[in-house]
Amino acid sequence: MSETEIEPDVTIDARGATCPGPLMDLIGKIKSVDSGTVVELQTEDSGSKKDVPEWVDKAGHEHLDTVDHDDYWSLYVKKA
């Protein structure tokens, strides 16, 4: 994982939600934003680290990074 500073346009705080909640929150937000928007998904659900990049790839968006914050992860997605 990278220490790169990514400035998201939108942040979704899905901490406390369990699978598939964080992914569903991300999908809903991606549908409502413009192309090129960077969305940060904050999640404590370890399954999201695998599920989100898989969905992003299938949906044609770009997974920019996953950053570990000790007690949660930030997954950065750029809408195609």
C-alpha positions in Angstrom: 0.0 0.0 0.0 1.1 3.5 -0.6 1.6 6.6 1.5 0.5 8.8 -1.4 -1.7 11.6 -0.4 -4.9 11.4 -2.5 -7.4 14.2 -2.1 -10.9 12.7 -2.6 -13.7 14.8 -3.9 -16.2 12.7 -1.8 -15.7 10.7 1.3 -18.1 7.8 2.4 -17.7 6.9 6.1 -18.9 3.3 6.1 -17.1 2.4 9.3 -19.2 0.2 11.5 -21.1 -1.3 8.5 -20.6 -4.9 7.5 -20.5 -6.6 4.1 -22.0 -5.8 1.7 -22.9 -2.4 3.2 -19.7 -0.5 2.4 -19.7 -1.8 -1.2 -23.3 -0.9 -1.7 -22.6 2.6 -0.3 -19.8 3.0 -2.8 -21.9 1.8 -5.7 -24.7 4.2 -4.8 -22.3 7.2 -4.6 -20.5 6.3 -7.8 -23.8 6.3 -9.7 -24.5 9.9 -8.5 -21.1 11.6 -9.2 -19.5 12.8 -12.4 -16.8 11.0 -14.3 -13.3 11.8 -12.9 -14.6 12.1 -9.4 -12.4 10.5 -6.7 -14.3 8.8 -4.0 -12.8 7.7 -0.7 -14.5 4.7 1.1 -13.7 4.4 4.7 -14.4 0.9 6.0 -13.6 -1.4 8.9 -14.8 -4.4 7.0 -11.8 -6.5 5.9 -13.9 -8.1 3.1 -14.1 -4.7 1.4 -10.3 -4.7 0.7 -11.0 -7.6 -1.7 -14.6 -6.9 -2.8 -14.2 -3.2 -3.7 -11.2 -3.5 -6.1 -12.9 -6.5 -7.8 -16.1 -4.5 -8.3 -14.2 -1.4 -9.5 -12.4 -3.5 -12.1 -15.6 -5.1 -13.4 -17.4 -1.8 -13.5 -14.6 -0.1 -15.4 -13.6 2.4 -12.8 -10.1 2.9 -11.4 -8.9 1.7 -7.9 -6.3 4.3 -7.0 -5.1 3.0 -3.7 -6.0 1.3 -0.4 -4.5 2.9 2.7 -4.4 1.1 6.1 -5.1 3.4 9.1 -4.7 0.7 11.7 -8.4 0.5 12.7 -9.9 1.1 9.2 -9.0 1.3 5.5 -9.5 4.0 3.0 -10.1 2.8 -0.5 -9.8 5.4 -3.3 -11.8 5.0 -6.5 -11.9 7.2 -9.5 -15.1 7.1 -11.5 -14.6 6.3 -15.2 
